[in-house]
Amino acid sequence: MKPARIPDLELDSLTSLSKARVGCDFQIRAVSGPGCDQLRKLGFCESLQVRKLAHGRNLICSVCGTRLAVSRQLAEQVLVSPVAA
């Protein structure tokens, strides 16, 4: 499955999941890079809402009611945008 193309104007409002704030909700906008195929197989893909729960050696995220640990390197390859409250 090919990642969705993001218009250049939207790229300015995106941040990587590794740099996103803990405790906030985000929408996944792009998942691209080495190892991201495995994330996609787990259902971690574009348009999904995710909450970052913890930041450390691995990031802990809540996705569809399930907690998922993601390495910092892999989280760098996931671009997210904040969900409006």
Backbone torsions as a table, in degrees:
resi	resn	phi	psi	omega
1	MET	NA	127.3	-179.5
2	LYS	-80.2	141.9	176.4
3	PRO	-67.3	150.1	178.3
4	ALA	-66.5	143.0	177.5
5	ARG	-81.3	133.9	-178.9
6	ILE	-105.7	126.8	177.0
7	PRO	-58.5	144.4	-177.5
8	ASP	-55.7	-34.4	-179.2
9	LEU	-65.7	-31.0	-179.6
10	GLU	-78.0	-22.5	-177.2
11	LEU	-58.8	-29.9	-179.6
12	ASP	-66.4	-27.5	-177.7
13	SER	-92.2	0.3	-178.5
14	LEU	-94.8	151.8	174.3
15	THR	-138.5	159.5	176.9
16	SER	-76.7	154.0	179.5
17	LEU	-61.2	-31.2	179.8
18	SER	-67.7	-26.4	-179.5
19	LYS	-98.4	-6.0	-178.9
20	ALA	-69.4	154.7	-178.5
21	ARG	-74.9	140.6	176.5
22	VAL	-69.4	140.6	177.5
23	GLY	88.3	-1.1	-178.4
24	CYS	-105.0	155.5	177.1
25	ASP	-96.0	141.6	-178.2
26	PHE	-138.1	156.6	171.4
27	GLN	-106.2	130.8	177.5
28	ILE	-73.4	125.7	-178.3
29	ARG	-105.3	-30.6	179.9
30	ALA	-155.3	139.8	175.0
31	VAL	-129.3	107.7	-173.8
32	SER	-151.3	130.7	176.8
33	GLY	139.4	178.3	-179.9
34	PRO	-60.7	132.5	177.7
35	GLY	87.7	-8.8	-176.9
36	CYS	-74.4	-19.0	176.9
37	ASP	-60.7	-38.2	178.7
38	GLN	-65.2	-39.8	176.2
39	LEU	-60.5	-42.9	179.4
40	ARG	-61.7	-40.1	179.1
41	LYS	-63.5	-28.0	177.8
42	LEU	-83.4	-4.1	179.6
43	GLY	94.0	6.9	-179.2
44	PHE	-87.4	88.2	-173.3
45	CYS	-142.8	179.4	-176.3
46	GLU	-52.8	147.4	177.9
47	SER	74.3	-4.4	177.8
48	LEU	-78.2	143.7	176.6
49	GLN	-92.8	138.0	-177.1
50	VAL	-136.4	145.7	174.3
51	ARG	-117.4	127.3	177.7
52	LYS	-83.3	119.0	-175.3
53	LEU	-97.5	-33.9	-176.9
54	ALA	-153.2	152.9	-179.8
55	HIS	-130.8	120.1	178.6
56	GLY	-160.7	-142.2	176.6
57	ARG	-58.9	-41.1	171.5
58	ASN	-119.7	151.1	177.1
59	LEU	-93.4	140.7	175.5
60	ILE	-108.7	126.5	-179.1
61	CYS	-126.3	151.0	172.5
62	SER	-104.3	120.8	-178.6
63	VAL	-132.0	118.4	179.2
64	CYS	53.1	39.6	178.2
65	GLY	79.5	5.9	-179.2
66	THR	-119.4	139.1	175.7
67	ARG	-86.7	137.3	-176.5
68	LEU	-134.4	129.1	175.6
69	ALA	-93.4	131.8	-178.4
70	VAL	-129.0	134.6	177.7
71	SER	-65.1	154.3	179.1
72	ARG	-60.6	-38.4	179.4
73	GLN	-64.3	-40.6	178.8
74	LEU	-70.5	-38.3	179.4
75	ALA	-64.0	-26.2	176.1
76	GLU	-64.4	-24.4	-176.4
77	GLN	-92.8	2.5	179.0
78	VAL	-108.9	115.7	179.1
79	LEU	-95.9	133.4	-177.5
80	VAL	-129.9	158.8	172.0
81	SER	-127.0	148.5	-179.1
82	PRO	-66.2	146.3	175.6
83	VAL	-91.3	128.8	-179.9
84	ALA	-65.0	135.6	-178.4
85	ALA	-78.6	NA	NA
